[in-house]
Structure formats: C-alpha cells, structure tokens
Amino acid sequence: MISPRYFIALLLCLVLLSPLGIDLFLPTLPYIASGLQTPVSHIQLTIPLFLLVMGIGQLISGPLVDNYGRKPIALVGLGLYLLGSALAALAINWPVFLIARIIQGMAVCCTAVVAFSGVRDRLEGDDAARAYSFLNGSLNIVPALAPLLGGILAHYWGWRAPFGFLFLYGLVLMVIVYKWLPETRPHSTQRSAIFPAGTYLSIIKQPAFLAFTFSIASALGMVLTYVSLAPTVLMEHDALSPFSFSVIFGVNGLWIMAVSALANRIIPKCGRPFCLLLGTLSMTLAGIILFSEPYLLAPAILAHWLSYMIPVAISVAGLAFIMGPATSYALAPFQQNAGVASALLGFIQMAGGAGGSLVILLLPLSPYVALAIMMLLGGLLAAIAWLTSLKIKGSLTSVK
C-alpha cells in the first residue's frame, strides 16, 4: 500500500488541476483573444465560468465518488481534463474555446472531490487537519509560479502551449493514478442518488457543518476580494510596475504556503481549536488595521504598497490557520457520505466565497474598506467556528 506521504502528494497533484487550469494561461489572455479574433472580455468570462462549473459540478460528482469509488471517478475526471485541454489548444474560435473550458471545469469538479474524500477516508482528527492544511497551503504555489511558466511557454511556442502543457500534465497524472492511486472508499459507504437532495439537506441541517463551512467560504471570499482589488490598488494607486506586482503577488502566495506549513506543526501540539483561534485573531486584526489606515496614516505612507500588503499578509496567515482545521471538522462526521459531504463543502465554499466577494465589490466602497469588511466578516465566522470546535465531543458516522 502506498505510504501516507506519497498518498497525500498524489492527491495534491489532483488538486493542482484546478488552479493550473486558471493561473497558467492568465498572461496569455490578450494573445488568445487575438488568435481567436474575439474580445478579451470573452476570454476573461471563461475564468468565472470554469469556477462555476467546478462548484456546481461537485454536487453531482460527490455522489458518483461514493457510488462508484474514488479511483474510477478520478480517471474519468482526468480523461475530461485531457479532452478539454486538447480542445482549448486546438480551438479555432471562441465557442470552441468556451466549450473546452466548460469541459475542464467538469473535470476538476471530479478530481477535487476525489482528493478531499481520499483524505477523509485515510486520515482523521489532527492528521486530517494537517493534510487539508497542506493541500490548501500548497495550492498557493500555483498563483506564485504558474503565470511565469505560462508566460515562458507562450513566449516560445505561442498561446496554445500552456494548454499543451496541461494536456501533458494530465496525461502523466492519469498514468500515475491508474498505477498507484489506491481505492479508499470504505465498504460501509452508502450509495445515493445522482443528486441526493435529501442527503444534502440532512448535512445542511447540521449546525457544526455550516459553522465550519461558512468560515472556509468567508476566508476564500476575502482572498477573492484581495485578488480582484490588488491590481487597482498596487498598480494604479501605488504605481507599481506589472513586474513588481507579479513579484509581490507571488511572494504572498509563498507566504501562505509557509504559514500553512507552520500550522501543520502547531496542530498536533496545540490542537485544531487553537489554530482556529489564531485564524480568528489574525483576520480580525488585519481588518481593523486596514479599516483604520485611511484615517490614521498620512497620504504619502498610505500610497506605499506595504500599507496594503501588511494587513493582507496578516489576514492570509489567518486563512492558513483556518482552512485545514475547519475542513477536517466539517467532514469528520460523514465517514459513510464523504464524497457527498466533500461535494457540498466545495460547492458552498466556492459559491459562498465568490458570491460574498461579488456583493462587496459591487458596493460603492473604497478598496481598503471593501477588503477590510471581508476580513472582519472572515474573523467573525472564524470565531463562530472556533466556539463550535470547543463543543465537539463526538461525531456522526452518516446521514440519510
């Protein structure tokens, strides 16, 4: 049997399919639009559509993972990823490219559920929290490095090259999964309908599940708000060059990964509730600092990029402490419904985070106030998750 370390590394390779599918081709957006003779806005539209398909698709892929097993659905997802990547690389117009992105979104909704279900199958308690924290933290290396790799590929071989890379990555991973990924679905796993509305409703009725899931969604919403506002704040207001912006953006991703590694060491020593408390304090402190800066700092100091990025660094550290423990607590009671529960968690996380970020961005608020509100909301929901964790003594094994 594959060792736990290599098992988690293999699951990480599956999880990376999603951020690679977004970040690798970001530098090539204008070139794709030119090559397909379509507005850049059309190509940009495929990014939220990719995430939307991924989020909604998990509600279907979750039951499939429970009904047919983790490994078969992982292979189906990888097959779809190969098809979508090849279609995108060979696209001759925008409708074909759009279809390719939808297929890729369908693919990653399968592989993401397999990855998080696999952790739930093999690990429990603090070990599961450390694994989730590692997976979520490692994801941040992709926004740091993938745009650079995509830019290099496009520079030498054109805008289609990043999608060729995604095809090769998916092909190699499919061979590895076929040969080495173990089937971890417990024999006691309950079969369910293709869309088990009753099971989803039963899970949603669990207050603890909602407390932990919404804390994750709010943390993701904070990150999405930061990503959306950062170009305006750092390049337009603070006059950073695109290169400087890319470096700072990448360093922040590496910072999240480093804090996630620290969280992995703290969890077995201090426990998951302590990490949730650290996350609560970090998010709240960051929100207070960012909200106060326009009133306390001189304009010259406020115009420096550090005035924005220091609170961001504090808040994303909170994210790193929240994600692993909250995910493990949310999924722990559902041993016999791990796929369905993971799917619902993923859907709420993405829909809630994206929806909250969209609402705050549509309000007539300054970038500092908008992001500060999301940080404070994240701190509040993390506090609820922390208080909930203090009350947990036992767990369910399934819901019907």
Solvent accessible surface area in square Angstrom, and as a share of the most:
residue,aa,sasa,rsa
1,M,207,0.92
2,I,40,0.20
3,S,47,0.30
4,P,82,0.51
5,R,198,0.72
6,Y,147,0.56
7,F,2,0.01
8,I,18,0.09
9,A,43,0.33
10,L,10,0.05
11,L,2,0.01
12,L,27,0.14
13,C,42,0.25
14,L,1,0.01
15,V,10,0.06
16,L,28,0.14
17,L,0,0.00
18,S,14,0.09
19,P,18,0.12
20,L,17,0.09
21,G,0,0.00
22,I,26,0.13
23,D,18,0.10
24,L,0,0.00
25,F,1,0.00
26,L,62,0.31
27,P,50,0.31
28,T,1,0.00
29,L,19,0.10
30,P,74,0.46
31,Y,137,0.52
32,I,0,0.00
33,A,4,0.03
34,S,83,0.53
35,G,42,0.40
36,L,10,0.05
37,Q,170,0.75
38,T,20,0.12
39,P,79,0.49
40,V,58,0.33
41,S,66,0.43
42,H,68,0.30
43,I,0,0.00
44,Q,89,0.39
45,L,92,0.46
46,T,0,0.00
47,I,32,0.16
48,P,75,0.47
49,L,44,0.22
50,F,0,0.00
51,L,49,0.24
52,L,100,0.50
53,V,27,0.16
54,M,18,0.08
55,G,4,0.04
56,I,87,0.44
57,G,16,0.15
58,Q,8,0.03
59,L,22,0.11
60,I,67,0.34
61,S,2,0.02
62,G,0,0.00
63,P,0,0.00
64,L,42,0.21
65,V,0,0.00
66,D,1,0.00
67,N,8,0.04
68,Y,118,0.45
69,G,1,0.01
70,R,3,0.01
71,K,46,0.20
72,P,59,0.37
73,I,12,0.06
74,A,0,0.00
75,L,41,0.20
76,V,81,0.46
77,G,0,0.00
78,L,0,0.00
79,G,30,0.28
80,L,44,0.22
81,Y,0,0.00
82,L,22,0.11
83,L,95,0.47
84,G,0,0.00
85,S,0,0.00
86,A,30,0.23
87,L,55,0.27
88,A,0,0.00
89,A,15,0.12
90,L,135,0.67
91,A,1,0.01
92,I,135,0.69
93,N,58,0.30
94,W,49,0.17
95,P,74,0.47
96,V,41,0.24
97,F,0,0.00
98,L,36,0.18
99,I,91,0.46
100,A,0,0.00
101,R,1,0.00
102,I,55,0.28
103,I,25,0.13
104,Q,0,0.00
105,G,0,0.00
106,M,85,0.38
107,A,0,0.00
108,V,1,0.00
109,C,7,0.04
110,C,11,0.06
111,T,1,0.00
112,A,10,0.08
113,V,1,0.01
114,V,1,0.01
115,A,0,0.00
116,F,39,0.16
117,S,0,0.00
118,G,2,0.02
119,V,0,0.00
120,R,21,0.08
121,D,33,0.17
122,R,67,0.25
123,L,34,0.17
124,E,120,0.54
125,G,25,0.24
126,D,51,0.27
127,D,78,0.41
128,A,4,0.03
129,A,0,0.00
130,R,93,0.34
131,A,6,0.05
132,Y,1,0.00
133,S,2,0.01
134,F,76,0.32
135,L,0,0.00
136,N,18,0.09
137,G,2,0.02
138,S,4,0.03
139,L,42,0.21
140,N,25,0.13
141,I,43,0.22
142,V,8,0.05
143,P,38,0.24
144,A,18,0.14
145,L,96,0.48
146,A,5,0.04
147,P,36,0.23
148,L,116,0.58
149,L,65,0.32
150,G,0,0.00
151,G,25,0.24
152,I,81,0.41
153,L,25,0.12
154,A,17,0.13
155,H,146,0.65
156,Y,146,0.55
157,W,178,0.63
158,G,32,0.31
159,W,27,0.09
160,R,89,0.32
161,A,19,0.15
162,P,0,0.00
163,F,0,0.00
164,G,27,0.26
165,F,66,0.28
166,L,1,0.00
167,F,65,0.27
168,L,108,0.54
169,Y,49,0.19
170,G,0,0.00
171,L,74,0.37
172,V,89,0.51
173,L,3,0.02
174,M,45,0.20
175,V,79,0.45
176,I,58,0.29
177,V,0,0.00
178,Y,147,0.56
179,K,119,0.50
180,W,143,0.50
181,L,5,0.03
182,P,32,0.20
183,E,83,0.37
184,T,20,0.12
185,R,77,0.28
186,P,29,0.18
187,H,198,0.88
188,S,58,0.37
189,T,18,0.10
190,Q,49,0.22
191,R,156,0.57
192,S,28,0.18
193,A,66,0.51
194,I,90,0.45
195,F,104,0.43
196,P,9,0.06
197,A,60,0.46
198,G,48,0.46
199,T,16,0.09
200,Y,12,0.05
201,L,98,0.49
202,S,30,0.19
203,I,0,0.00
204,I,65,0.33
205,K,136,0.57
206,Q,55,0.24
207,P,105,0.66
208,A,33,0.25
209,F,4,0.02
210,L,46,0.23
211,A,15,0.11
212,F,1,0.00
213,T,0,0.00
214,F,86,0.36
215,S,1,0.00
216,I,0,0.00
217,A,4,0.03
218,S,7,0.05
219,A,0,0.00
220,L,39,0.20
221,G,1,0.01
222,M,0,0.00
223,V,28,0.16
224,L,50,0.25
225,T,0,0.00
226,Y,6,0.02
227,V,61,0.35
228,S,58,0.38
229,L,25,0.12
230,A,0,0.00
231,P,46,0.29
232,T,49,0.28
233,V,1,0.00
234,L,1,0.00
235,M,63,0.28
236,E,129,0.58
237,H,109,0.49
238,D,22,0.11
239,A,84,0.65
240,L,33,0.17
241,S,53,0.34
242,P,97,0.61
243,F,157,0.65
244,S,38,0.25
245,F,27,0.11
246,S,68,0.44
247,V,70,0.40
248,I,21,0.11
249,F,42,0.18
250,G,7,0.07
251,V,87,0.50
252,N,10,0.05
253,G,6,0.06
254,L,80,0.40
255,W,107,0.38
256,I,8,0.04
257,M,68,0.30
258,A,58,0.45
259,V,8,0.04
260,S,5,0.03
261,A,54,0.42
262,L,90,0.45
263,A,0,0.00
264,N,20,0.10
265,R,172,0.63
266,I,29,0.15
267,I,0,0.00
268,P,68,0.43
269,K,168,0.71
270,C,72,0.43
271,G,18,0.17
272,R,37,0.13
273,P,34,0.21
274,F,81,0.34
275,C,0,0.00
276,L,0,0.00
277,L,49,0.25
278,L,47,0.23
279,G,0,0.00
280,T,13,0.08
281,L,103,0.51
282,S,20,0.13
283,M,0,0.00
284,T,45,0.26
285,L,91,0.45
286,A,0,0.00
287,G,0,0.00
288,I,94,0.48
289,I,53,0.27
290,L,0,0.00
291,F,85,0.36
292,S,29,0.19
293,E,17,0.08
294,P,50,0.32
295,Y,158,0.60
296,L,139,0.69
297,L,57,0.28
298,A,50,0.39
299,P,114,0.72
300,A,86,0.67
301,I,99,0.50
302,L,41,0.21
303,A,52,0.40
304,H,88,0.39
305,W,75,0.26
306,L,76,0.38
307,S,9,0.06
308,Y,0,0.00
309,M,11,0.05
310,I,90,0.45
311,P,0,0.00
312,V,0,0.00
313,A,30,0.23
314,I,45,0.23
315,S,0,0.00
316,V,1,0.00
317,A,12,0.09
318,G,0,0.00
319,L,15,0.08
320,A,3,0.03
321,F,16,0.07
322,I,0,0.00
323,M,15,0.07
324,G,0,0.00
325,P,0,0.00
326,A,0,0.00
327,T,4,0.02
328,S,4,0.02
329,Y,19,0.07
330,A,0,0.00
331,L,0,0.00
332,A,33,0.26
333,P,26,0.16
334,F,1,0.00
335,Q,71,0.32
336,Q,40,0.18
337,N,4,0.02
338,A,0,0.00
339,G,0,0.00
340,V,1,0.00
341,A,0,0.00
342,S,6,0.04
343,A,0,0.00
344,L,6,0.03
345,L,6,0.03
346,G,11,0.10
347,F,58,0.24
348,I,20,0.10
349,Q,39,0.17
350,M,29,0.13
351,A,49,0.38
352,G,32,0.31
353,G,2,0.02
354,A,47,0.37
355,G,32,0.31
356,G,28,0.27
357,S,4,0.03
358,L,104,0.52
359,V,91,0.52
360,I,12,0.06
361,L,60,0.30
362,L,133,0.66
363,L,85,0.42
364,P,133,0.84
365,L,67,0.33
366,S,53,0.34
367,P,28,0.17
368,Y,22,0.08
369,V,28,0.16
370,A,4,0.03
371,L,0,0.00
372,A,0,0.00
373,I,63,0.32
374,M,6,0.02
375,M,0,0.00
376,L,64,0.32
377,L,73,0.36
378,G,0,0.00
379,G,1,0.01
380,L,106,0.53
381,L,41,0.20
382,A,0,0.00
383,A,25,0.20
384,I,76,0.39
385,A,0,0.00
386,W,64,0.22
387,L,89,0.44
388,T,26,0.15
389,S,5,0.03
390,L,94,0.47
391,K,155,0.66
392,I,65,0.33
393,K,194,0.82
394,G,59,0.57
395,S,79,0.51
396,L,81,0.40
397,T,77,0.45
398,S,28,0.18
399,V,12,0.07
400,K,181,0.77
